[in-house]
Amino acid sequence: MVSVDPSWVILGAVILGGLFGLFQIPVWQGCVMIGVVMGRALMTWGQSLVISWANKLAVMVRFALEGGLVADDPGAVFTEVRELPSLVATDQDKLHFTLALFSFLVIFMYLFGRWRFRIRPRAFGPLLIYRVSRLRRLMACGLGAINGYLIAHFLVPLLFPQPETVIKVPSGQLASLLDEKLVLVLIGFILILIIFGLQLSGRSQG
Amino acid sequence: MGPIEIAWGMIILIFGLIGLARGFLKELGVTTVLLIVLFAFDYWGEKITGFLFKGVERAVGISLIGEPRKSIAQASFYIITIVIAAFISYHGETLAFQGTPPKRIAGVLLALIIGLVNGYLVAGTIWFYLDKFDYPFGLVSRPLTPLAQELVKILPLAILSPYLPFLAVFMVIARVIR
């Protein structure tokens, strides 16, 4: 069994997010952050609603796939479909659904950001990088690090629900550490936002 | 008498709308002043009120040492000071950051967010001192709801206290660089 210190897990998430951000522009990372917050809010306050709609949608899709739309007796097909087990029923299903929806929202918002705010890349050896100022690169790095933290903050309680797992991570301790640092993350986000706003603002005349 | 968290949320929203109308750079000027005032409260609040109360006792002959007068006087001092600081910083142009504010959707969002932050700082500080001195004016429904009890833990001085010097210095440096 490998023992992992919780602070290393957080640091790993923050460094990975920061490195990812370093090769991006701030607005893309901002979009990712919106995806993370949306996913978190949806799964915290609207989980039961989302799951019930997913189950209803699954029933509709099954009904269509079973030929219910063109059947002579759609009622019979519908009854048959309704008796099948729900798409998201067990706790394990809920966990998988939550992870899938959260990942979808984060990836969707990232791709949306890249599509909406396009920037011309340039060659950097075998890589393509983006021509941005050092300050903006640093801001993207900071936002990426915050995103890494927020993603870890959401995923840790889901992925490490037991006190110990095969990779021994004291999850209770890790969750409380993540909560303690949330204030710092929020402060960091507001400060990056202020720098970003000041950079967007025009200089005064004279 | 009403749930304090509703009043708190309403005040923050109103500050957000004011932020929208005033713009990002003016709002940052207010944030700077509020952070400096909070820093002063946190580090010298006890000394200032102690000094002030002794002065009042000498001048008017009213003692503010015993309870409940002390709580009422202290809460009044902090609340009136933060309200005056907010009023002065919203009233004038002088503290606004220089330049032209960002335009379009980014400008609107930034102004809204910084307006909400200012609302949180003002309304949160008032609530913090009301809670600290056990709601001396009797304007709040007691006991607090479970939501209010949770919100008390995230009021500005409850969470920002260790970071206030850095935040105030950061804002002052940003203001000077502009």
Interface residues (C-beta under 8 A of the other chain):
Chain A: V183 L184 I187 I190 L191 L193 I194 I195 F196 G197 L198 L200 S201 G202 R203 S204
Chain B: F24 L25 L28 F97 Q98 G99 T100 P101 P102 A106 G107 L110 I113 I114 V117 I159 L160 Y163 L167 F170 A174 R178
